[in-house]
Amino acid sequence: MIDVRHVTKSHPLRRSPKSKESFVSVNDVSFSLLENTSYALVGESGSGKSTLALMLAAILPPTDGEILFDGNNIWTLSPKALRLMHGDIQLVLQNSQGALDPRRRIYESIAEPLRKLRRLTRQEEQHAVHDILHKVQLPDEVLMRYPHELSGGQQSRVCIARAMALAPRLVIFDESVSGLDVTVQKKVLDLLLDLRQAYQSSFLFITHDIDAALYMADHIFVMKEGKIVESLADAHGYDDFTHPYSRELIASLP
């Protein structure tokens, strides 16, 4: 599905008009994501995880390297093909409240991607919105509310509903539950596991928490200073991690 080949992202440091210095946030990263598989990308804040997520979602172009979706470089796709790809790859960000338009009712927020990428009748749209709302375990009355009228956990579920409404092939969750209460976080993680099974989608779960990565993913990548320093298939516990940085992350757990 997705092949990341030697991708680098550098950012110019404008200390002076003539400065040619740059900061590299993602450094020569390569990996593949397969259909119907769960992945986690683990690392501390500033390790390059979010930059990589934006590049995978075709929001931010790489400086070097290429990202292939079904064998095609996403940055050479036609506007129509890129729009269709955005229906197949969805990104759910950490700040769920900021991701929702405060002036729109929840129904409109969930229906928006359907209107942009699916040709549905009004009745089909309503059915799709109600169906995904029930799948994220929210009551119908939520649809007429505004984001500020919902709890943090409910806002997260709405953002998940927006992404899953399109039945995407890949969903990238960038620290999507990190700001939630521990009890609420566990419920949302369990919901994500159920949705992945129901939709047979691939999930890339980006987190700083190795415990959450082990709970959510079949394959785990560990990222430090822009590089993938460890890649594990079918990890089951702390003992599977061998890289010194991975061991540091484990040692820092509460």
C-alpha positions, 0 to 999 in steps of 0.5 A: 500500500505505502512505501516510504523510500529514503525520505528526508525533511529539512527546514531552513534556519533563517538566522540571517537572510543569507543563511543556508543552515537547515534543521533535519526533522526526518532523516533518510527514513524507509519503511512499508505499510501493508493493508489491514495491519496495525502499526505504531511509531514511538518516540519522544516529542521532537523526534520527527513523528508528526512531520512524518505523519504530515508527509504520509498524509500528503500534506507536507512534501519531503525534501528528498526521497519518495512516498509511494501509494499503490506504487505511485509517487503521491507528489506526482499524482494529478489533482483528481488522483490526489483528492481520491487518495486523501479519501483513502488516507486519513489523519487524526490529530491530537487537538480534537477541539482545534480540528473541529470548526467551532461554528459547525454542528457535529453533523456538518463536521462528520458530513463534510468529508463525505460531501467532498469525496463521495457522491451521496444522496441526502438520505444516503449521507444521513444514513452514513453519518448516523451509522458511523456515529453509532460505531464510535458509540455516541448518541444521535443527539450529539449531531446537533451540538457544537464542539464546545458542548462536548467532552474531550472524549466525545470530541475525540470520537467525533474526529475518529468518526470523521476519518472513518466515515470514508472507510479509509485504507489507512488512518494515521492517529497522531497522539490522538488520545494523549490529552485524555484522562487515562480511563477515557483514553483506554476506552478510545483505544479499545474503540479504535481496535474494534473499528480497525477490525470492523473496517479492515483498515491499516492504522498507524498509531503515533505515540510517545508511550510504548505501552500504548504502542504494544497495546495497539500495534502488530508492528512498532517503529521507534524514532529518534532524532528523525531516524527509525532506530528500531523496527519490530514485527509482532512485539509482545513486551518490553523484552522485545526492544533491544535498542538503547533508546527504546530501553530508555523510553521503557525506563522512563515509564511511570 
